[in-house]
Amino acid sequence: MVKLALYGMLKAKPGKEAEVEAFLKQGAELAKKETGTVTWYAIKEDDGRYGIFDTFNDEAGRETHLNGEIAKALMAKAGELLAEPPQIHKIQVIATK
């Protein structure tokens, strides 16, 4: 069972929603290459809000992801695409199906 996760909340700048979605689709491809990332989801909420939810078996996998290519790309593009800094939450998974 996965034990750890990350939840990131993103708010696109007005007019940048399509670019944020394209970025997230690229992120999914990068996540497929990360052996320590068990699952990776990008979600769309209302009003230009997006989320990223990913899971890990251990802290090493989570830290590798936090220091990996997706995180670097997100921080490089944040000022251009996002209305506010991304909010990244380290969370624990307490139950799964």
MDAnalysis code that builds the backbone (N, CA, C; Angstrom):
import MDAnalysis as mda
import numpy as np

u = mda.Universe.empty(291, n_residues=97, atom_resindex=np.repeat(np.arange(97), 3), trajectory=True)
u.add_TopologyAttr("name", ["N", "CA", "C"] * 97)
u.add_TopologyAttr("resid", np.arange(1, 98))
u.add_TopologyAttr("resname", ["MET", "VAL", "LYS", "LEU", "ALA", "LEU", "TYR", "GLY", "MET", "LEU", "LYS", "ALA", "LYS", "PRO", "GLY", "LYS", "GLU", "ALA", "GLU", "VAL", "GLU", "ALA", "PHE", "LEU", "LYS", "GLN", "GLY", "ALA", "GLU", "LEU", "ALA", "LYS", "LYS", "GLU", "THR", "GLY", "THR", "VAL", "THR", "TRP", "TYR", "ALA", "ILE", "LYS", "GLU", "ASP", "ASP", "GLY", "ARG", "TYR", "GLY", "ILE", "PHE", "ASP", "THR", "PHE", "ASN", "ASP", "GLU", "ALA", "GLY", "ARG", "GLU", "THR", "HIS", "LEU", "ASN", "GLY", "GLU", "ILE", "ALA", "LYS", "ALA", "LEU", "MET", "ALA", "LYS", "ALA", "GLY", "GLU", "LEU", "LEU", "ALA", "GLU", "PRO", "PRO", "GLN", "ILE", "HIS", "LYS", "ILE", "GLN", "VAL", "ILE", "ALA", "THR", "LYS"])
u.atoms.positions = np.array([
    [0.826, -1.187, 0.000],
    [0.000, 0.000, 0.000],
    [0.870, 1.251, 0.000],
    [0.470, 2.217, -0.820],
    [1.184, 3.491, -0.800],
    [0.961, 4.154, 0.550],
    [1.966, 4.871, 0.994],
    [1.905, 5.487, 2.313],
    [1.939, 7.004, 2.267],
    [2.525, 7.545, 1.210],
    [2.760, 8.981, 1.143],
    [2.237, 9.550, -0.159],
    [1.929, 10.833, -0.143],
    [1.430, 11.494, -1.345],
    [1.828, 12.959, -1.339],
    [1.592, 13.582, -2.457],
    [1.724, 15.021, -2.612],
    [0.441, 15.523, -3.253],
    [-0.012, 16.686, -2.813],
    [-1.124, 17.353, -3.472],
    [-0.671, 18.761, -3.780],
    [-0.675, 19.083, -5.050],
    [-0.300, 20.419, -5.480],
    [-1.505, 21.146, -6.038],
    [-1.661, 22.396, -5.655],
    [-2.764, 23.220, -6.153],
    [-2.185, 24.336, -7.014],
    [-2.747, 24.503, -8.201],
    [-2.273, 25.487, -9.156],
    [-3.426, 26.373, -9.595],
    [-3.152, 27.649, -9.788],
    [-4.150, 28.603, -10.294],
    [-3.557, 29.247, -11.543],
    [-4.162, 28.954, -12.694],
    [-3.672, 29.491, -13.955],
    [-3.944, 30.985, -14.060],
    [-3.035, 31.690, -14.703],
    [-3.309, 33.080, -15.052],
    [-4.439, 33.071, -16.079],
    [-5.272, 34.097, -16.076],
    [-6.336, 34.173, -17.082],
    [-5.753, 34.055, -18.503],
    [-6.348, 33.193, -19.302],
    [-5.879, 32.986, -20.662],
    [-4.770, 31.963, -20.801],
    [-4.238, 31.464, -19.692],
    [-3.134, 30.495, -19.719],
    [-3.591, 29.066, -19.435],
    [-4.905, 28.848, -19.350],
    [-5.422, 27.525, -18.979],
    [-4.960, 26.428, -19.939],
    [-5.010, 26.679, -21.238],
    [-4.591, 25.664, -22.212],
    [-3.113, 25.320, -22.049],
    [-2.302, 26.314, -21.747],
    [-0.869, 26.071, -21.555],
    [-0.620, 25.277, -20.280],
    [-1.376, 25.557, -19.225],
    [-1.246, 24.791, -17.987],
    [-1.642, 23.336, -18.246],
    [-2.717, 23.130, -18.977],
    [-3.148, 21.768, -19.284],
    [-2.113, 21.029, -20.123],
    [-1.523, 21.693, -21.092],
    [-0.459, 21.076, -21.899],
    [0.736, 20.736, -21.024],
    [1.085, 21.634, -20.115],
    [2.188, 21.378, -19.189],
    [1.909, 20.140, -18.346],
    [0.679, 20.033, -17.847],
    [0.325, 18.887, -17.007],
    [0.354, 17.584, -17.795],
    [-0.025, 17.618, -19.042],
    [0.046, 16.414, -19.878],
    [1.501, 15.994, -20.092],
    [2.385, 16.953, -20.248],
    [3.818, 16.650, -20.350],
    [4.327, 16.074, -19.033],
    [3.812, 16.604, -17.918],
    [4.191, 16.100, -16.598],
    [3.835, 14.640, -16.433],
    [2.690, 14.239, -16.952],
    [2.286, 12.834, -16.868],
    [3.292, 11.938, -17.579],
    [3.788, 12.394, -18.718],
    [4.780, 11.602, -19.453],
    [6.083, 11.492, -18.669],
    [6.491, 12.577, -18.042],
    [7.704, 12.539, -17.223],
    [7.516, 11.631, -16.015],
    [6.337, 11.676, -15.411],
    [6.074, 10.860, -14.218],
    [6.151, 9.370, -14.532],
    [5.822, 8.976, -15.743],
    [5.896, 7.563, -16.131],
    [7.308, 7.016, -16.019],
    [8.295, 7.886, -16.107],
    [9.703, 7.481, -16.040],
    [10.235, 7.419, -14.612],
    [9.476, 7.904, -13.642],
    [9.932, 7.936, -12.247],
    [9.566, 6.624, -11.548],
    [10.554, 5.844, -11.223],
    [10.287, 4.543, -10.610],
    [9.691, 4.664, -9.212],
    [9.971, 5.734, -8.506],
    [9.461, 5.905, -7.151],
    [8.071, 6.510, -7.072],
    [7.543, 6.980, -8.207],
    [6.199, 7.548, -8.242],
    [5.231, 6.435, -8.627],
    [4.320, 6.095, -7.712],
    [3.387, 4.992, -7.954],
    [2.250, 5.453, -8.866],
    [1.590, 6.548, -8.505],
    [0.533, 7.110, -9.340],
    [0.730, 8.609, -9.452],
    [0.229, 9.171, -10.531],
    [0.334, 10.616, -10.773],
    [-0.915, 11.056, -11.512],
    [-1.633, 11.986, -10.950],
    [-2.869, 12.491, -11.544],
    [-2.811, 14.003, -11.659],
    [-3.341, 14.517, -12.757],
    [-3.573, 15.953, -12.903],
    [-5.078, 16.132, -13.028],
    [-5.629, 17.079, -12.286],
    [-7.073, 17.305, -12.299],
    [-7.376, 18.769, -12.608],
    [-8.561, 18.978, -13.165],
    [-9.024, 20.327, -13.466],
    [-10.220, 20.625, -12.580],
    [-10.152, 21.744, -11.881],
    [-11.257, 22.205, -11.058],
    [-11.927, 23.383, -11.786],
    [-12.705, 24.149, -11.096],
    [-13.359, 25.322, -11.690],
    [-12.434, 26.537, -11.677],
    [-12.777, 27.506, -12.503],
    [-12.140, 28.819, -12.486],
    [-10.627, 28.796, -12.653],
    [-10.123, 27.963, -13.541],
    [-8.690, 27.946, -13.812],
    [-7.846, 27.308, -12.742],
    [-8.442, 26.524, -11.877],
    [-7.701, 25.833, -10.829],
    [-7.417, 24.399, -11.263],
    [-6.214, 23.947, -10.932],
    [-5.766, 22.604, -11.279],
    [-5.120, 21.969, -10.060],
    [-5.062, 20.669, -10.063],
    [-4.414, 19.954, -8.980],
    [-3.546, 18.840, -9.518],
    [-2.548, 18.495, -8.753],
    [-1.698, 17.334, -9.038],
    [-1.706, 16.483, -7.779],
    [-1.990, 15.201, -7.948],
    [-1.992, 14.271, -6.825],
    [-1.138, 13.082, -7.230],
    [-0.112, 12.793, -6.443],
    [0.740, 11.648, -6.735],
    [1.050, 10.885, -5.468],
    [1.333, 9.591, -5.638],
    [1.548, 8.716, -4.483],
    [2.903, 8.018, -4.565],
    [3.366, 7.617, -3.367],
    [4.698, 7.038, -3.226],
    [4.682, 5.963, -2.144],
    [5.550, 4.982, -2.299],
    [5.662, 3.939, -1.281],
    [6.512, 4.381, -0.100],
    [7.410, 5.327, -0.337],
    [8.325, 5.732, 0.732],
    [8.783, 7.174, 0.527],
    [9.441, 7.696, 1.537],
    [9.906, 9.086, 1.504],
    [10.979, 9.293, 0.435],
    [11.787, 8.285, 0.181],
    [12.826, 8.423, -0.843],
    [12.201, 8.699, -2.212],
    [11.129, 7.978, -2.552],
    [10.449, 8.205, -3.820],
    [9.836, 9.589, -3.891],
    [9.243, 10.011, -2.786],
    [8.626, 11.341, -2.755],
    [9.677, 12.432, -2.894],
    [10.780, 12.311, -2.196],
    [11.827, 13.334, -2.276],
    [12.471, 13.363, -3.652],
    [12.658, 12.185, -4.254],
    [13.197, 12.148, -5.618],
    [12.276, 12.892, -6.566],
    [10.987, 12.683, -6.411],
    [10.010, 13.378, -7.254],
    [10.052, 14.894, -7.008],
    [10.094, 15.303, -5.755],
    [10.127, 16.731, -5.420],
    [11.365, 17.439, -5.973],
    [12.419, 16.688, -6.194],
    [13.654, 17.255, -6.729],
    [13.871, 16.889, -8.190],
    [12.825, 16.343, -8.835],
    [12.942, 15.840, -10.197],
    [12.571, 16.846, -11.271],
    [12.450, 16.326, -12.470],
    [12.227, 17.146, -13.654],
    [10.886, 17.881, -13.642],
    [9.825, 17.238, -13.144],
    [8.517, 17.885, -13.139],
    [8.544, 19.112, -12.225],
    [9.091, 18.940, -11.036],
    [9.153, 20.058, -10.084],
    [10.018, 21.195, -10.628],
    [11.128, 20.857, -11.250],
    [11.998, 21.892, -11.827],
    [11.277, 22.650, -12.934],
    [10.572, 21.914, -13.788],
    [9.837, 22.552, -14.882],
    [8.703, 23.425, -14.344],
    [8.008, 22.942, -13.320],
    [6.915, 23.714, -12.726],
    [7.429, 25.032, -12.167],
    [8.510, 24.981, -11.433],
    [9.040, 26.206, -10.848],
    [9.558, 27.161, -11.927],
    [10.096, 26.623, -13.018],
    [10.591, 27.471, -14.106],
    [9.450, 28.172, -14.837],
    [8.292, 27.529, -14.924],
    [7.151, 28.073, -15.660],
    [6.138, 28.794, -14.764],
    [6.279, 28.688, -13.464],
    [5.272, 29.211, -12.540],
    [4.966, 30.687, -12.785],
    [5.959, 31.514, -12.916],
    [5.739, 32.944, -13.114],
    [5.020, 33.273, -14.400],
    [5.239, 32.475, -15.413],
    [4.620, 32.697, -16.718],
    [3.177, 32.189, -16.769],
    [2.909, 31.034, -16.141],
    [1.613, 30.375, -16.288],
    [0.654, 30.547, -15.118],
    [1.192, 30.775, -13.921],
    [0.350, 30.723, -12.727],
    [0.090, 32.096, -12.123],
    [-1.130, 32.265, -11.615],
    [-1.539, 33.526, -10.992],
    [-0.998, 33.663, -9.582],
    [-0.605, 32.555, -8.981],
    [-0.055, 32.539, -7.617],
    [0.924, 31.387, -7.520],
    [1.831, 31.421, -6.562],
    [2.789, 30.323, -6.437],
    [2.058, 28.994, -6.203],
    [2.603, 27.893, -6.751],
    [1.980, 26.592, -6.500],
    [2.026, 26.256, -5.011],
    [0.977, 25.629, -4.543],
    [0.930, 25.165, -3.152],
    [1.110, 23.652, -3.173],
    [2.168, 23.182, -2.556],
    [2.474, 21.747, -2.535],
    [2.352, 21.253, -1.101],
    [1.527, 20.239, -0.911],
    [1.288, 19.677, 0.422],
    [1.790, 18.244, 0.476],
    [2.628, 17.951, 1.471],
    [3.029, 16.574, 1.749],
    [1.946, 15.952, 2.613],
    [1.400, 14.853, 2.165],
    [0.323, 14.212, 2.918],
    [0.597, 12.722, 3.102],
    [-0.077, 12.130, 4.069],
    [0.006, 10.698, 4.326],
    [-1.275, 10.046, 3.842],
    [-1.133, 8.882, 3.226],
    [-2.285, 8.110, 2.792],
    [-2.662, 7.187, 3.956],
    [-3.909, 7.267, 4.403],
    [-4.321, 6.424, 5.534],
    [-5.198, 5.254, 5.107],
    [-5.743, 5.286, 3.892],
    [-6.532, 4.154, 3.409],
    [-6.627, 4.232, 1.885],
    [-6.686, 3.079, 1.239],
    [-6.872, 3.007, -0.201],
    [-7.801, 1.848, -0.535],
    [-8.256, 1.861, -1.735],
    [-9.047, 0.738, -2.235],
    [-8.294, 0.061, -3.327],
])
